[in-house]
Amino acid sequence: MAPTARSVNLRLALLLVIAMQPTSCGPRPSGSNADPGGSAGAPGGVSGDLASLCDEYWQGYLRAHPAFATSIGDRRYDARLEEVTPE
């Protein structure tokens, strides 16, 4: 069964919420377990990779759904809109 537009939008919203979460709510304690990955705040780190993945997904979604993109004010894909003039 194909996902509905609503379920796709909900998944996208969840990804965006996760991507927008701050990497830290306060100062990190010093010590070896302060940042196990060593890249939480670094560009291209784990949060940077997630943000990049979310942005890539979002841009692809807008490209694949130009009517939705236009409905939220993104006019870049207007040329891809279906022709709806009566015949």
DOTI-504457 format. One record per residue (C-alpha): chain; x, y, z; residue in one letter. Coordinates in Angstrom, 1 decimal. Example, Ala and Ser with C-alpha at 12.3 -4.5 7.8 and 13.67 -1.06 7.14 Angstrom:
% residues 2
{A {12.3 -4.5 7.8} A}
{A {13.7 -1.1 7.1} S}
% end
This chain:
% residues 87
{A {0.0 0.0 0.0} M}
{A {1.4 3.4 -1.0} A}
{A {1.9 6.0 1.7} P}
{A {-0.7 8.8 1.7} T}
{A {0.3 12.4 1.3} A}
{A {-0.5 12.9 5.0} R}
{A {1.7 10.1 6.2} S}
{A {4.6 11.4 4.1} V}
{A {4.1 14.9 5.4} N}
{A {4.0 13.6 9.0} L}
{A {7.2 11.7 8.5} R}
{A {8.8 14.8 6.9} L}
{A {7.7 17.0 9.8} A}
{A {9.2 14.5 12.3} L}
{A {12.5 14.5 10.4} L}
{A {12.6 18.3 10.4} L}
{A {11.8 18.5 14.1} V}
{A {14.6 16.0 14.9} I}
{A {17.0 17.9 12.6} A}
{A {16.2 21.2 14.3} M}
{A {16.9 20.0 17.8} Q}
{A {19.9 21.6 19.4} P}
{A {22.9 19.4 19.9} T}
{A {23.2 20.5 23.5} S}
{A {20.9 22.0 26.1} C}
{A {23.8 23.3 28.2} G}
{A {27.5 23.0 28.7} P}
{A {28.9 19.5 28.4} R}
{A {30.7 18.0 31.3} P}
{A {34.4 17.5 30.8} S}
{A {35.6 13.9 30.5} G}
{A {35.9 11.1 28.1} S}
{A {32.2 10.5 27.7} N}
{A {31.3 14.2 27.1} A}
{A {31.1 13.7 23.3} D}
{A {31.6 10.1 22.4} P}
{A {31.4 10.7 18.6} G}
{A {33.6 13.7 18.8} G}
{A {31.6 15.6 16.2} S}
{A {28.3 16.8 17.8} A}
{A {29.0 20.5 17.2} G}
{A {31.4 20.2 14.2} A}
{A {30.2 21.0 10.7} P}
{A {29.6 17.8 8.9} G}
{A {29.3 16.0 12.3} G}
{A {26.4 13.8 13.2} V}
{A {23.9 16.7 13.5} S}
{A {25.3 18.3 10.4} G}
{A {24.9 15.0 8.5} D}
{A {21.3 14.7 9.7} L}
{A {20.5 18.3 8.7} A}
{A {22.0 17.6 5.3} S}
{A {20.0 14.5 4.9} L}
{A {16.8 16.3 5.9} C}
{A {17.5 19.1 3.5} D}
{A {18.2 16.7 0.7} E}
{A {14.9 14.9 1.4} Y}
{A {13.0 18.1 1.6} W}
{A {14.4 19.5 -1.7} Q}
{A {13.6 16.2 -3.4} G}
{A {10.1 16.2 -2.0} Y}
{A {9.5 19.7 -3.3} L}
{A {10.9 18.8 -6.7} R}
{A {8.6 15.7 -6.9} A}
{A {5.6 17.6 -5.6} H}
{A {5.6 21.0 -7.3} P}
{A {2.0 21.8 -6.4} A}
{A {2.9 21.4 -2.7} F}
{A {6.0 23.5 -3.2} A}
{A {3.9 26.3 -4.7} T}
{A {1.3 26.0 -2.0} S}
{A {3.9 26.8 0.6} I}
{A {5.3 29.7 -1.4} G}
{A {8.3 28.0 -3.1} D}
{A {8.0 29.1 -6.8} R}
{A {11.1 27.3 -8.1} R}
{A {9.1 24.4 -9.5} Y}
{A {6.2 26.2 -11.1} D}
{A {7.4 25.1 -14.5} A}
{A {6.8 21.5 -13.4} R}
{A {3.1 22.1 -12.5} L}
{A {0.5 20.1 -14.4} E}
{A {-1.5 21.9 -17.0} E}
{A {-5.0 22.4 -15.6} V}
{A {-6.7 24.4 -18.4} T}
{A {-10.0 23.0 -19.7} P}
{A {-9.8 21.5 -23.1} E}
% end
